[in-house]
Amino acid sequence: MKDIAAWNEGDWVAAIAAVALFAVLAIGGVIAAKRSEEVVGHPRGLFVLFYAEMWERFSYYGMRAILILYLTKHWLFSDGDANIIYGAYTSLVYITPVLGGYLADRFLGQRKAVVFGGFLLAMGHLLMAVEGDGSGYQSSPAVNVFWLALAFIIVGSGFLKANISVIVGQLYRLTDERRDGAYSIFYMGINVGAALGSILVGYLGETIGWGYGFGLAGIGMVIGLIVFWFGKPALNGKGEPPAPLAKGTEWTMYAIGTVAVGALWLLIQYQSVVGGLLLVSGGLLLLYMLYEAFKLEKQARDRIFAIIFLLAFQPIFWGLFEQAGGSLNLFTDRFVDRGGIPASLFQSVNAIFIVLFAPVLAWLWRTLGHKGIEPSAPAKFGYGLILVGLGFVALVWGDSAAGDAAKVSALFILLIYWLHTMGELCLSPVGLSAMNRLSPKHLASFIMGAWFFATAGGNFVAGMIGRATGGEDGEMTRQGTVDVYGTIGWWVVGIGVVVILVAPFVKRLMHIDTLEDRPEDALAGEDELGEPQAGGMHPARD
């Protein structure tokens, strides 16, 4: 145990995070001790979901914070290969909710799907703690356990991520005025878990041992699963199967999930195949959307064209944004004056900024809306692209200011995360709401799936950009990385400006003035601003 007098900045940050975690758990204990059906005006079930999702995000983002460092320092992958593995992994995490959501809607129900997903996630995170002998991926057979761990996490996220937020919506009637407040509380749990997980898992992984970090992530997922399991009575029967479920059918669904783990274990080892499948699938998805569009009347067809326009910029935005867990994490580790703070702890900044600035953006849009000057959804996309591009431009400027002899100030890492968070808040919730508002009723779920598919594509693009920072020999250099960042930053700023210029035309394609309310399709939490990396918001179903 290190003497407190010898603590550095990283030790203090981790200690504060640990105190914050205990405080959150203490509040949970107080809530659990209450026997009333409601807590602070909301059903008890909301807080079961809050804590279950908090722990799931704690484990996921904690593991994500140290993944690329683990790949390069423990398994000895080159920087380029590590980035493409990271990109393939995160892209698959955004695709598997299609499977998990479909099986839950048709057979399992959301509650059973969440339990199964939580079990797979716990297995995956605990398997990540199997480090092998440290001889590298080329000679250690334990690398196969590592691939299996990733497969468990990918499939587990698919079953859990697609369903737990749906249960939140089921706790309330569509006309219940508490719904927006409920999602505010729920998404607070997402961001608290993401921030604390990044700090605590990252701290243990980098300062004590990788196995300790991944072990803590696994323990967090187990705790979340226990909370959800024993909190079943508080859900009041919500999230159950849509029809009586025979045991044989239920176990068949679990078998499908298990087979998917095996398939993903193989697929994640061949990242180029993942990229090829995404490219082909994306092309087919676009052709199908155009096919459906030309069967619709003019206004509905125009809205599909507007949706395609917005979807086209998803991979660009997330390709830059997702450098956070990839090349930017490596850059922070090697070329930034961190003052004793482990690089992975900076992964918590995005979640913290979302908590701080999401209400500010929500207030700003409402204020501008009341004055009749709120930017359109396409214009907000443009602002999001400009901000994510400017983040990299600012970092390049910080590198230039530091000079070759000194490391980059950590203030520029905070600045890039702030700009990227503001860009995310301009694009992600706005895009989710637009997909829901503009899609024809019979294509609503398909369009929402296309949104997350485009996000998956962006994550793979992030891996390709990260690989480019490794240069020809696969090893990142400071100047090479800054050159890549400067190029992509300015290009995306330019793209953002073009998007703003054409936004009035795209807005006309949306035909907002003739949209009709579809309360049964209300987007769960569309007034909220989501979690880091925009996962977890799905259409509410009652």
RODO-2510 file (C-alpha; in nm, 4 decimals, decimal comma):
residues 542
     n   res          X          Y          Z
     1     m     0,0000     0,0000     0,0000
     2     k     0,1553     0,3287    -0,1112
     3     d     0,2024     0,5883     0,1622
     4     i    -0,0480     0,8698     0,1145
     5     a     0,2354     1,1228     0,1234
     6     a     0,3752     0,9618    -0,1918
     7     w     0,0498     0,9739    -0,3870
     8     n     0,0643     1,1361    -0,7290
     9     e    -0,2167     1,2926    -0,9304
    10     g    -0,3353     0,9567    -1,0646
    11     d    -0,3637     0,8118    -0,7149
    12     w    -0,5746     1,1061    -0,6020
    13     v    -0,8050     1,0874    -0,9037
    14     a    -0,8602     0,7156    -0,8419
    15     a    -0,9234     0,7757    -0,4712
    16     i    -1,1819     1,0447    -0,5458
    17     a    -1,3496     0,8123    -0,7956
    18     a    -1,3600     0,5336    -0,5358
    19     v    -1,5220     0,7676    -0,2829
    20     a    -1,7744     0,8761    -0,5477
    21     l    -1,8538     0,5115    -0,6246
    22     f    -1,9143     0,4326    -0,2582
    23     a    -2,1371     0,7400    -0,2325
    24     v    -2,3434     0,6217    -0,5290
    25     l    -2,3701     0,2759    -0,3742
    26     a    -2,4729     0,4268    -0,0397
    27     i    -2,7553     0,6114    -0,2125
    28     g    -2,8563     0,2810    -0,3685
    29     g    -2,8616     0,1222    -0,0245
    30     v    -3,0934     0,3930     0,1044
    31     i    -3,3249     0,3403    -0,1935
    32     a    -3,3230    -0,0373    -0,1422
    33     a    -3,4152     0,0094     0,2246
    34     k    -3,7290     0,2020     0,1349
    35     r    -4,0378    -0,0150     0,1021
    36     s    -4,2552     0,2249    -0,0910
    37     e    -4,3470     0,1510    -0,4523
    38     e    -4,2061     0,4852    -0,5607
    39     v    -3,8797     0,6659    -0,4870
    40     v    -3,8537     1,0431    -0,5448
    41     g    -4,1698     1,0193    -0,7520
    42     h    -4,0543     0,7347    -0,9809
    43     p    -4,1158     0,3579    -0,9744
    44     r    -3,8603     0,1543    -0,7776
    45     g    -3,7893    -0,0377    -1,0958
    46     l    -3,6247     0,2686    -1,2503
    47     f    -3,3498     0,2537    -0,9902
    48     v    -3,3000    -0,1192    -1,0406
    49     l    -3,2353    -0,0388    -1,4069
    50     f    -3,0212     0,2616    -1,3120
    51     y    -2,7807     0,0543    -1,1037
    52     a    -2,7784    -0,2451    -1,3373
    53     e    -2,6929    -0,0246    -1,6345
    54     m    -2,4442     0,1792    -1,4311
    55     w    -2,2461    -0,1349    -1,3519
    56     e    -2,2683    -0,2609    -1,7095
    57     r    -2,1318     0,0685    -1,8425
    58     f    -1,8720     0,0659    -1,5623
    59     s    -1,7403    -0,2655    -1,6905
    60     y    -1,7679    -0,1868    -2,0625
    61     y    -1,6053     0,1559    -2,0587
    62     g    -1,3498     0,0480    -1,8007
    63     m    -1,2388    -0,2336    -2,0285
    64     r    -1,2483    -0,0014    -2,3318
    65     a    -1,0207     0,2496    -2,1568
    66     i    -0,7317     0,0044    -2,1344
    67     l    -0,7984    -0,2229    -2,4322
    68     i    -0,5577    -0,0692    -2,6830
    69     l    -0,2900    -0,0259    -2,4163
    70     y    -0,3329    -0,3935    -2,3286
    71     l    -0,3074    -0,4926    -2,6951
    72     t     0,0180    -0,3025    -2,7484
    73     k     0,1901    -0,3458    -2,4103
    74     h     0,0850    -0,6975    -2,3125
    75     w     0,0011    -0,8836    -2,6334
    76     l     0,2642    -0,6845    -2,8258
    77     f     0,0504    -0,6076    -3,1292
    78     s     0,1848    -0,3268    -3,3449
    79     d     0,0117     0,0085    -3,3024
    80     g    -0,1499    -0,0268    -3,6448
    81     d    -0,2811    -0,3782    -3,5814
    82     a    -0,4041    -0,2841    -3,2336
    83     n    -0,6062     0,0056    -3,3780
    84     i    -0,7757    -0,2109    -3,6392
    85     i    -0,8589    -0,4763    -3,3763
    86     y    -1,0073    -0,2027    -3,1588
    87     g    -1,2101    -0,0708    -3,4523
    88     a    -1,3406    -0,4150    -3,5479
    89     y    -1,4358    -0,4915    -3,1874
    90     t    -1,6253    -0,1663    -3,1268
    91     s    -1,8007    -0,1881    -3,4636
    92     l    -1,9311    -0,5367    -3,3839
    93     v    -2,0570    -0,4127    -3,0462
    94     y    -2,2907    -0,1795    -3,2381
    95     i    -2,4155    -0,4504    -3,4761
    96     t    -2,5097    -0,7324    -3,2369
    97     p    -2,7972    -0,5372    -3,0738
    98     v    -2,9885    -0,6155    -3,3938
    99     l    -2,9790    -0,9854    -3,2971
   100     g    -3,0444    -0,9246    -2,9280
   101     g    -3,3301    -0,6859    -2,9911
   102     y    -3,4969    -0,9146    -3,2451
   103     l    -3,4862    -1,2240    -3,0216
   104     a    -3,6147    -1,0236    -2,7259
   105     d    -3,9036    -0,8713    -2,9213
   106     r    -4,0115    -1,2005    -3,0763
   107     f    -3,9385    -1,4565    -2,8061
   108     l    -3,7419    -1,3878    -2,4863
   109     g    -3,8740    -1,0530    -2,3707
   110     q    -3,6377    -0,7793    -2,2587
   111     r    -3,5815    -0,8988    -1,9007
   112     k    -3,4589    -1,2482    -1,9915
   113     a    -3,2476    -1,1046    -2,2732
   114     v    -3,0815    -0,8614    -2,0300
   115     v    -3,0063    -1,1434    -1,7840
   116     f    -2,8548    -1,3582    -2,0588
   117     g    -2,6571    -1,0644    -2,1954
   118     g    -2,5321    -0,9795    -1,8475
   119     f    -2,4128    -1,3374    -1,7972
   120     l    -2,2226    -1,3318    -2,1283
   121     l    -2,0698    -0,9939    -2,0436
   122     a    -1,9573    -1,1110    -1,7006
   123     m    -1,7950    -1,4172    -1,8588
   124     g    -1,6206    -1,2004    -2,1169
   125     h    -1,4840    -0,9461    -1,8709
   126     l    -1,3593    -1,2160    -1,6349
   127     l    -1,1921    -1,4034    -1,9234
   128     m    -1,0117    -1,0791    -2,0107
   129     a    -0,8229    -1,1235    -1,6835
   130     v    -0,6510    -1,4354    -1,8256
   131     e    -0,3210    -1,2803    -1,9294
   132     g    -0,1112    -1,5813    -2,0294
   133     d     0,2660    -1,5717    -1,9892
   134     g     0,3183    -1,2262    -2,1382
   135     s     0,5174    -1,3560    -2,4368
   136     g     0,2929    -1,1858    -2,6913
   137     y     0,0179    -1,2918    -2,9247
   138     q     0,2469    -1,4810    -3,1609
   139     s     0,3636    -1,7385    -2,9067
   140     s     0,1049    -1,7481    -2,6252
   141     p    -0,1936    -1,9834    -2,6673
   142     a    -0,3787    -1,7678    -2,4135
   143     v    -0,4472    -1,5217    -2,6959
   144     n    -0,7320    -1,7536    -2,7960
   145     v    -0,8896    -1,6873    -2,4569
   146     f    -0,8546    -1,3166    -2,5274
   147     w    -1,0419    -1,3501    -2,8584
   148     l    -1,3091    -1,5553    -2,6809
   149     a    -1,3448    -1,2842    -2,4151
   150     l    -1,4053    -1,0221    -2,6841
   151     a    -1,6655    -1,2471    -2,8482
   152     f    -1,8523    -1,2914    -2,5174
   153     i    -1,8553    -0,9127    -2,4638
   154     i    -1,9713    -0,8391    -2,8193
   155     v    -2,2655    -1,0811    -2,8049
   156     g    -2,3475    -0,9947    -2,4430
   157     s    -2,3658    -0,6255    -2,5324
   158     g    -2,6056    -0,7166    -2,8120
   159     f    -2,8499    -0,8829    -2,5745
   160     l    -2,8228    -0,6261    -2,2962
   161     k    -2,7667    -0,2958    -2,4760
   162     a    -3,0667    -0,3346    -2,7035
   163     n    -3,3135    -0,4100    -2,4276
   164     i    -3,2496    -0,2537    -2,0884
   165     s    -3,3452     0,1016    -2,1925
   166     v    -3,6628    -0,0371    -2,3512
   167     i    -3,7736    -0,1580    -2,0061
   168     v    -3,7372     0,1977    -1,8764
   169     g    -4,0006     0,3098    -2,1257
   170     q    -4,2283     0,0222    -2,0285
   171     l    -4,2428     0,1406    -1,6683
   172     y    -4,4426     0,4481    -1,7775
   173     r    -4,7468     0,5168    -1,9902
   174     l    -4,6732     0,7084    -2,3081
   175     t    -4,8631     1,0051    -2,1676
   176     d    -4,6828     0,9969    -1,8316
   177     e    -4,5129     1,3319    -1,7841
   178     r    -4,2402     1,1634    -1,5763
   179     r    -4,0916     0,9800    -1,8783
   180     d    -3,8382     1,2464    -1,9718
   181     g    -3,7244     1,2763    -1,6118
   182     a    -3,6920     0,8986    -1,5918
   183     y    -3,4589     0,8913    -1,8899
   184     s    -3,2576     1,1773    -1,7420
   185     i    -3,2020     0,9650    -1,4312
   186     f    -3,1278     0,6521    -1,6352
   187     y    -2,8734     0,8217    -1,8612
   188     m    -2,7101     0,9747    -1,5574
   189     g    -2,6441     0,6174    -1,4460
   190     i    -2,4889     0,5421    -1,7853
   191     n    -2,2488     0,8337    -1,7623
   192     v    -2,1632     0,7821    -1,3962
   193     g    -2,0760     0,4208    -1,4717
   194     a    -1,8720     0,5164    -1,7782
   195     a    -1,6715     0,7810    -1,5903
   196     l    -1,6035     0,5767    -1,2763
   197     g    -1,5263     0,2602    -1,4728
   198     s    -1,2739     0,4378    -1,6946
   199     i    -1,0965     0,5785    -1,3904
   200     l    -1,0948     0,2777    -1,1568
   201     v    -1,0476    -0,0008    -1,4109
   202     g    -0,7903     0,2099    -1,5933
   203     y    -0,6010     0,2875    -1,2722
   204     l    -0,5820    -0,0744    -1,1592
   205     g    -0,4967    -0,2004    -1,5060
   206     e    -0,2138     0,0436    -1,5693
   207     t    -0,0623     0,0745    -1,2212
   208     i    -0,1131    -0,2672    -1,0596
   209     g    -0,1790    -0,5198    -1,3347
   210     w    -0,3998    -0,5777    -1,6367
   211     g    -0,5718    -0,8704    -1,4704
   212     y    -0,6739    -0,6526    -1,1755
   213     g    -0,8309    -0,3946    -1,4063
   214     f    -1,0224    -0,6482    -1,6136
   215     g    -1,1118    -0,8374    -1,2969
   216     l    -1,2709    -0,5236    -1,1524
   217     a    -1,4663    -0,4769    -1,4757
   218     g    -1,5901    -0,8359    -1,4443
   219     i    -1,6864    -0,7871    -1,0802
   220     g    -1,8774    -0,4723    -1,1785
   221     m    -2,0769    -0,6668    -1,4370
   222     v    -2,1523    -0,9439    -1,1875
   223     i    -2,2806    -0,6851    -0,9393
   224     g    -2,4989    -0,5313    -1,2092
   225     l    -2,6383    -0,8738    -1,2956
   226     i    -2,7158    -0,9463    -0,9299
   227     v    -2,8914    -0,6105    -0,8915
   228     f    -3,1047    -0,6794    -1,1971
   229     w    -3,1839    -1,0388    -1,0958
   230     f    -3,3002    -0,9571    -0,7451
   231     g    -3,4718    -0,6395    -0,8597
   232     k    -3,7207    -0,8337    -1,0730
   233     p    -4,0196    -0,7694    -0,8403
   234     a    -3,9675    -0,3930    -0,8766
   235     l    -4,0173    -0,4178    -1,2550
   236     n    -4,3841    -0,5113    -1,2019
   237     g    -4,3884    -0,7677    -1,4805
   238     k    -4,2391    -0,5371    -1,7444
   239     g    -4,0009    -0,6777    -2,0014
   240     e    -4,1492    -1,0267    -1,9983
   241     p    -4,1887    -1,2432    -2,3133
   242     p    -4,4547    -1,1211    -2,5588
   243     a    -4,6223    -1,4651    -2,5441
   244     p    -4,5942    -1,7673    -2,3124
   245     l    -4,2421    -1,9011    -2,3649
   246     a    -4,1828    -2,2743    -2,3767
   247     k    -3,8632    -2,3968    -2,2101
   248     g    -3,7460    -2,5510    -2,5349
   249     t    -3,7875    -2,2227    -2,7204
   250     e    -3,6126    -2,0298    -2,4441
   251     w    -3,3099    -2,2593    -2,4477
   252     t    -3,3022    -2,2423    -2,8264
   253     m    -3,2612    -1,8646    -2,7982
   254     y    -2,9739    -1,9131    -2,5549
   255     a    -2,8198    -2,1658    -2,7923
   256     i    -2,8375    -1,9108    -3,0748
   257     g    -2,6546    -1,6618    -2,8539
   258     t    -2,3902    -1,9205    -2,7686
   259     v    -2,3384    -2,0095    -3,1346
   260     a    -2,3029    -1,6369    -3,2045
   261     v    -2,0200    -1,6247    -2,9490
   262     g    -1,8394    -1,8971    -3,1417
   263     a    -1,8939    -1,7188    -3,4725
   264     l    -1,7680    -1,3896    -3,3302
   265     w    -1,4640    -1,5631    -3,1769
   266     l    -1,3632    -1,6558    -3,5299
   267     l    -1,4675    -1,3308    -3,6970
   268     i    -1,2881    -1,0920    -3,4602
   269     q    -0,9570    -1,2600    -3,5504
   270     y    -0,9998    -1,1562    -3,9154
   271     q    -1,0552    -0,7832    -3,9006
   272     s    -1,0362    -0,7364    -4,2782
   273     v    -1,3350    -0,9702    -4,3126
   274     v    -1,5269    -0,7504    -4,0663
   275     g    -1,4488    -0,4482    -4,2805
   276     g    -1,5538    -0,6261    -4,5986
   277     l    -1,8814    -0,7414    -4,4462
   278     l    -1,9560    -0,3885    -4,3279
   279     l    -1,8873    -0,2465    -4,6729
   280     v    -2,1011    -0,5016    -4,8578
   281     s    -2,3815    -0,4836    -4,6006
   282     g    -2,3766    -0,1046    -4,6105
   283     g    -2,4119    -0,1073    -4,9875
   284     l    -2,7040    -0,3504    -4,9725
   285     l    -2,8665    -0,1439    -4,6974
   286     l    -2,8420     0,1696    -4,9115
   287     l    -2,9902    -0,0060    -5,2151
   288     y    -3,2794    -0,1368    -5,0069
   289     m    -3,3509     0,2097    -4,8650
   290     l    -3,3577     0,3545    -5,2173
   291     y    -3,5817     0,0706    -5,3324
   292     e    -3,8277     0,1444    -5,0504
   293     a    -3,8015     0,5185    -5,1080
   294     f    -3,9138     0,4994    -5,4696
   295     k    -4,2262     0,3079    -5,3654
   296     l    -4,3383     0,5974    -5,1437
   297     e    -4,5248     0,9169    -5,2220
   298     k    -4,3095     1,2268    -5,2799
   299     q    -4,2877     1,3729    -4,9289
   300     a    -4,2127     1,0382    -4,7645
   301     r    -3,9567     0,9677    -5,0374
   302     d    -3,7893     1,3039    -4,9774
   303     r    -3,7629     1,2239    -4,6077
   304     i    -3,5829     0,8977    -4,6893
   305     f    -3,3357     1,1005    -4,8992
   306     a    -3,2834     1,3328    -4,5999
   307     i    -3,2242     1,0292    -4,3770
   308     i    -2,9653     0,8922    -4,6213
   309     f    -2,7918     1,2313    -4,6215
   310     l    -2,7650     1,2288    -4,2417
   311     l    -2,6569     0,8644    -4,2298
   312     a    -2,3755     0,9334    -4,4750
   313     f    -2,1943     1,1508    -4,2203
   314     q    -2,2197     0,9032    -3,9328
   315     p    -1,9053     0,7066    -4,0291
   316     i    -1,7099     1,0298    -4,0759
   317     f    -1,8026     1,1696    -3,7351
   318     w    -1,7518     0,8475    -3,5394
   319     g    -1,4372     0,7662    -3,7337
   320     l    -1,2791     1,0734    -3,5770
   321     f    -1,4590     1,0623    -3,2440
   322     e    -1,3622     0,7009    -3,1733
   323     q    -0,9916     0,7803    -3,1894
   324     a    -1,0506     0,8430    -2,8181
   325     g    -1,0122     0,4797    -2,7194
   326     g    -0,7642     0,4037    -2,9990
   327     s    -0,4855     0,6200    -3,1396
   328     l    -0,5610     0,9179    -2,9115
   329     n    -0,5234     0,6888    -2,6094
   330     l    -0,1801     0,5806    -2,7353
   331     f    -0,0864     0,9417    -2,8159
   332     t    -0,1842     1,0471    -2,4636
   333     d     0,0182     0,7630    -2,3151
   334     r     0,3369     0,8442    -2,5070
   335     f     0,3452     1,2089    -2,6045
   336     v     0,1425     1,4021    -2,3439
   337     d     0,2629     1,5487    -2,0143
   338     r     0,0085     1,3712    -1,7941
   339     g     0,1599     1,4637    -1,4587
   340     g     0,1373     1,1139    -1,3126
   341     i    -0,2162     1,0422    -1,4352
   342     p    -0,2442     0,7136    -1,6298
   343     a    -0,3502     0,7681    -1,9908
   344     s    -0,6628     0,5559    -1,9583
   345     l    -0,8084     0,7867    -1,6932
   346     f    -0,8547     1,0556    -1,9580
   347     q    -1,1203     0,8281    -2,1105
   348     s    -1,3530     0,9400    -1,8306
   349     v    -1,3512     1,3017    -1,9479
   350     n    -1,6110     1,2519    -2,2217
   351     a    -1,8670     1,1075    -1,9794
   352     i    -1,8015     1,3836    -1,7257
   353     f    -1,8413     1,6522    -1,9931
   354     i    -2,1697     1,4959    -2,1063
   355     v    -2,3059     1,5179    -1,7515
   356     l    -2,1946     1,8824    -1,7288
   357     f    -2,2868     2,0112    -2,0742
   358     a    -2,5829     1,8032    -2,1941
   359     p    -2,8265     2,0184    -1,9917
   360     v    -2,6591     2,3306    -2,1328
   361     l    -2,7107     2,2168    -2,4942
   362     a    -3,0681     2,1095    -2,4191
   363     w    -3,1390     2,4539    -2,2720
   364     l    -2,9714     2,6260    -2,5679
   365     w    -3,1773     2,4394    -2,8293
   366     r    -3,5007     2,5069    -2,6405
   367     t    -3,4164     2,8765    -2,5994
   368     l    -3,3296     2,9162    -2,9666
   369     g    -3,6412     2,7183    -3,0586
   370     h    -3,8648     2,9552    -2,8613
   371     k    -3,7090     3,2444    -3,0529
   372     g    -3,7556     3,0670    -3,3851
   373     i    -3,3827     3,0515    -3,4632
   374     e    -3,2924     2,6963    -3,3618
   375     p    -3,0627     2,5355    -3,6231
   376     s    -3,2130     2,2522    -3,8269
   377     a    -3,1064     1,8911    -3,7730
   378     p    -2,8773     1,8941    -4,0823
   379     a    -2,7153     2,2192    -3,9622
   380     k    -2,6518     2,0649    -3,6205
   381     f    -2,4840     1,7749    -3,7990
   382     g    -2,2582     2,0281    -3,9677
   383     y    -2,1712     2,1890    -3,6346
   384     g    -2,0959     1,8447    -3,4912
   385     l    -1,8564     1,7682    -3,7767
   386     i    -1,6841     2,1060    -3,7423
   387     l    -1,6352     2,0549    -3,3691
   388     v    -1,4932     1,7039    -3,4022
   389     g    -1,2555     1,8282    -3,6725
   390     l    -1,1523     2,1321    -3,4676
   391     g    -1,0659     1,8994    -3,1802
   392     f    -0,7834     1,7498    -3,3826
   393     v    -0,6791     2,0887    -3,5197
   394     a    -0,6502     2,2142    -3,1603
   395     l    -0,4372     1,9152    -3,0640
   396     v    -0,2053     1,9764    -3,3604
   397     w    -0,1745     2,3371    -3,2477
   398     g    -0,0926     2,2174    -2,8949
   399     d     0,1779     1,9900    -3,0322
   400     s     0,3275     2,2796    -3,2284
   401     a     0,3195     2,5042    -2,9211
   402     a     0,5030     2,2428    -2,7138
   403     g     0,7852     2,1994    -2,9650
   404     d     0,9839     1,8861    -3,0337
   405     a     1,1683     1,8875    -2,7026
   406     a     0,8626     1,8908    -2,4741
   407     k     0,5523     1,6802    -2,4421
   408     v     0,2073     1,8157    -2,5285
   409     s     0,0191     1,9769    -2,2407
   410     a    -0,2662     1,7674    -2,0993
   411     l    -0,4862     2,0765    -2,1323
   412     f    -0,5044     2,0089    -2,5060
   413     i    -0,6296     1,6556    -2,4387
   414     l    -0,9033     1,8053    -2,2232
   415     l    -0,9750     2,0557    -2,5019
   416     i    -1,0084     1,7898    -2,7718
   417     y    -1,2439     1,5874    -2,5509
   418     w    -1,4524     1,8964    -2,4772
   419     l    -1,4839     1,9856    -2,8456
   420     h    -1,5640     1,6241    -2,9348
   421     t    -1,8259     1,6008    -2,6588
   422     m    -1,9947     1,9183    -2,7788
   423     g    -1,9879     1,7781    -3,1316
   424     e    -2,1425     1,4536    -3,0080
   425     l    -2,4193     1,6461    -2,8348
   426     c    -2,4906     1,8326    -3,1593
   427     l    -2,5082     1,5168    -3,3689
   428     s    -2,6017     1,2035    -3,1761
   429     p    -2,9330     1,2848    -3,0019
   430     v    -3,0400     1,5047    -3,2928
   431     g    -2,9776     1,2220    -3,5374
   432     l    -3,1634     0,9677    -3,3269
   433     s    -3,4631     1,1970    -3,3053
   434     a    -3,4507     1,2676    -3,6802
   435     m    -3,4428     0,8968    -3,7654
   436     n    -3,7518     0,8443    -3,5535
   437     r    -3,9422     1,1478    -3,6820
   438     l    -3,8683     1,1106    -4,0531
   439     s    -3,8985     0,7354    -4,1042
   440     p    -4,2246     0,5856    -4,2380
   441     k    -4,3968     0,3788    -3,9734
   442     h    -4,3350     0,0472    -4,1494
   443     l    -3,9607     0,1255    -4,1764
   444     a    -3,9046     0,2801    -3,8322
   445     s    -3,7126    -0,0109    -3,6793
   446     f    -3,5144    -0,0680    -3,9986
   447     i    -3,4083     0,2980    -4,0133
   448     m    -3,3054     0,2928    -3,6478
   449     g    -3,1019    -0,0184    -3,7211
   450     a    -2,9416     0,1653    -4,0136
   451     w    -2,8407     0,4446    -3,7730
   452     f    -2,6555     0,2038    -3,5454
   453     f    -2,5117     0,0214    -3,8463
   454     a    -2,3655     0,3519    -3,9669
   455     t    -2,2233     0,4038    -3,6176
   456     a    -2,0633     0,0601    -3,6424
   457     g    -1,9139     0,1589    -3,9758
   458     g    -1,7717     0,4706    -3,8126
   459     n    -1,6040     0,2613    -3,5460
   460     f    -1,4332     0,0509    -3,8107
   461     v    -1,3287     0,3677    -3,9952
   462     a    -1,1778     0,4797    -3,6627
   463     g    -0,9646     0,1669    -3,6617
   464     m    -0,8456     0,2399    -4,0162
   465     i    -0,7557     0,5991    -3,9259
   466     g    -0,5787     0,4717    -3,6155
   467     r    -0,3822     0,2248    -3,8259
   468     a    -0,2745     0,5134    -4,0508
   469     t    -0,1127     0,6830    -3,7500
   470     g     0,1191     0,3819    -3,7290
   471     g     0,2800     0,4604    -4,0635
   472     e     0,4361     0,2005    -4,2884
   473     d     0,6011    -0,0005    -4,0085
   474     g     0,2945    -0,0037    -3,7852
   475     e     0,4523     0,1953    -3,4993
   476     m     0,3089     0,5337    -3,4040
   477     t     0,5331     0,8371    -3,4198
   478     r     0,4494     1,1771    -3,2813
   479     q     0,4995     1,3672    -3,6066
   480     g     0,3249     1,1035    -3,8166
   481     t     0,0233     1,1037    -3,5882
   482     v     0,0031     1,4834    -3,5797
   483     d     0,0183     1,4916    -3,9604
   484     v    -0,2733     1,2460    -3,9848
   485     y    -0,4728     1,4380    -3,7222
   486     g    -0,4169     1,7696    -3,8967
   487     t    -0,5226     1,6324    -4,2337
   488     i    -0,8412     1,4636    -4,1151
   489     g    -0,9240     1,7540    -3,8849
   490     w    -0,9201     2,0190    -4,1569
   491     w    -1,0950     1,7953    -4,4085
   492     v    -1,3821     1,7276    -4,1691
   493     v    -1,4094     2,0961    -4,0756
   494     g    -1,4517     2,1647    -4,4469
   495     i    -1,7116     1,8901    -4,4808
   496     g    -1,8988     2,0378    -4,1865
   497     v    -1,9070     2,3804    -4,3526
   498     v    -2,0478     2,2240    -4,6713
   499     v    -2,3146     2,0414    -4,4688
   500     i    -2,4233     2,3711    -4,3094
   501     l    -2,4408     2,5364    -4,6520
   502     v    -2,6674     2,2652    -4,7959
   503     a    -2,8688     2,2267    -4,4734
   504     p    -3,1589     2,4478    -4,5927
   505     f    -3,2065     2,2237    -4,8958
   506     v    -3,1992     1,9071    -4,6822
   507     k    -3,4407     2,0669    -4,4356
   508     r    -3,6897     2,1168    -4,7191
   509     l    -3,6629     1,7462    -4,7973
   510     m    -3,7693     1,6713    -4,4388
   511     h    -4,1113     1,8399    -4,4841
   512     i    -4,1324     1,9124    -4,1112
   513     d    -4,4510     2,1152    -4,1512
   514     t    -4,6507     1,8118    -4,2705
   515     l    -4,5231     1,5565    -4,0204
   516     e    -4,7950     1,3862    -3,8172
   517     d    -4,7581     1,2803    -3,4560
   518     r    -4,7065     0,9098    -3,3972
   519     p    -4,7142     0,8805    -3,0179
   520     e    -4,6818     0,5035    -3,0310
   521     d    -4,3412     0,5491    -3,1957
   522     a    -4,2065     0,8091    -2,9519
   523     l    -3,8319     0,7736    -2,9152
   524     a    -3,7282     0,6672    -2,5709
   525     g    -3,5316     0,9543    -2,4246
   526     e    -3,5210     1,1615    -2,7414
   527     d    -3,5174     1,4729    -2,5251
   528     e    -3,2129     1,3433    -2,3426
   529     l    -2,8591     1,3464    -2,4682
   530     g    -2,7399     0,9926    -2,4238
   531     e    -2,4263     0,8241    -2,3130
   532     p    -2,0723     0,8469    -2,4440
   533     q    -2,0501     0,7155    -2,7981
   534     a    -2,4256     0,7415    -2,8348
   535     g    -2,5229     0,3919    -2,7412
   536     g    -2,8236     0,2902    -2,5385
   537     m    -3,1095     0,4947    -2,6857
   538     h    -3,3753     0,2892    -2,8567
   539     p    -3,7403     0,3233    -2,9536
   540     a    -3,9708     0,2783    -2,6575
   541     r    -4,2161    -0,0058    -2,6782
   542     d    -4,5128    -0,0570    -2,4486
***
